């Protein structure tokens, strides 16, 4: 794209000195545009992060409702991960501290009300 602007500026500078037929000018600009777009990116990136955020507060994404059994929560979480993997997601960010509580066993914080239904 920068070559296009370079040649466009060059042409506008010499526009009064040289007379270029419009058809030649159009072919020249089309060639420059195609040339810069073809070689813009030859290879895909080596690594790519495609992530998704799984929200837990207010049961937005997971778990679907309060008070589900741990088996049902695990099954739903596995289903969510499988669906994201099918869609090409390679990273998952999970909210594990919704509101001064924890989605994991902690001696300092109570279990999350979004998992157990009560705090």
C-alpha positions in Angstrom: 0.0 0.0 0.0 2.9 2.4 0.7 4.2 1.8 -2.8 0.8 2.9 -4.1 1.0 6.2 -2.3 4.6 6.7 -3.3 3.8 6.3 -7.0 0.6 8.3 -6.7 2.6 11.2 -5.2 5.2 10.8 -7.8 2.6 10.9 -10.6 0.9 13.9 -9.1 4.2 15.7 -8.9 5.1 15.0 -12.6 1.5 15.3 -13.8 2.1 18.7 -15.3 5.4 17.9 -16.9 4.6 14.5 -18.6 1.3 13.6 -20.2 0.4 9.9 -19.4 -2.6 8.4 -21.1 -5.3 7.5 -18.6 -5.4 3.8 -19.7 -1.6 3.4 -19.0 -2.0 5.2 -15.7 -4.9 2.8 -14.7 -2.9 -0.3 -15.6 0.1 1.0 -13.7 -1.9 1.7 -10.6 -3.7 -1.7 -10.8 -0.3 -3.5 -11.2 1.1 -1.7 -8.1 -2.0 -2.5 -6.0 -2.0 -6.2 -7.0 1.8 -6.4 -6.5 1.7 -5.1 -2.9 -1.3 -7.2 -1.9 0.0 -10.5 -3.3 3.2 -10.4 -1.2 1.8 -8.8 1.9 1.9 -12.0 4.0 3.3 -15.2 2.4 3.2 -17.5 5.4 0.7 -17.7 8.3 2.0 -16.7 11.7 4.0 -19.3 13.6 1.8 -19.0 16.7 -1.6 -17.5 17.2 -3.6 -17.0 20.4 -7.3 -17.5 20.0 -8.8 -17.1 23.4 -12.2 -17.0 25.1 -13.3 -15.7 28.4 -15.6 -17.9 30.5 -17.4 -15.7 33.0 -18.7 -17.2 36.2 -20.4 -14.3 38.0 -24.2 -14.3 37.7 -23.8 -17.7 36.0 -23.3 -15.9 32.7 -21.3 -18.8 31.0 -20.6 -21.4 33.6 -22.1 -23.0 35.6 -25.5 -22.6 33.9 -27.4 -22.3 37.2 -26.7 -22.2 40.9 -26.7 -25.3 43.0 -25.8 -27.9 40.3 -24.1 -31.0 41.4 -20.4 -31.2 40.9 -20.8 -33.9 38.2 -23.3 -31.7 36.3 -20.9 -28.7 36.5 -17.9 -30.8 35.3 -20.0 -32.1 32.4 -21.1 -28.7 31.4 -17.6 -27.3 31.7 -16.2 -30.1 29.5 -18.9 -29.4 27.0 -18.0 -25.7 26.9 -14.3 -26.6 26.3 -15.1 -29.1 23.6 -17.3 -26.6 21.7 -14.6 -23.9 21.9 -12.0 -26.4 20.7 -14.2 -27.3 17.7 -14.3 -23.6 16.8 -10.5 -23.2 16.8 -10.0 -21.7 20.3 -6.6 -22.6 21.8 -6.7 -20.6 25.1 -9.4 -20.4 27.8 -9.5 -17.7 30.5 -11.8 -18.7 33.3 -13.0 -16.4 36.0 -12.4 -18.2 39.3 -13.0 -15.4 41.8 -16.4 -13.9 41.2 -17.0 -11.8 44.3 -14.7 -12.3 47.4 -15.2 -16.1 47.1 -13.5 -18.9 45.3 -14.2 -21.5 42.7 -11.5 -23.7 44.3 -11.0 -25.0 47.8 -9.4 -22.2 49.9 -8.7 -21.9 53.6 -9.2 -18.1 53.3 -12.2 -17.7 51.1 -15.6 -19.4 51.1 -16.9 -21.5 48.2 -18.5 -19.3 45.5 -22.3 -18.9 45.7 -22.3 -19.3 41.9 -21.2 -22.9 42.3 -23.0 -23.9 45.5 -26.1 -21.7 45.5 -25.3 -20.3 48.9 -22.3 -18.5 50.4 
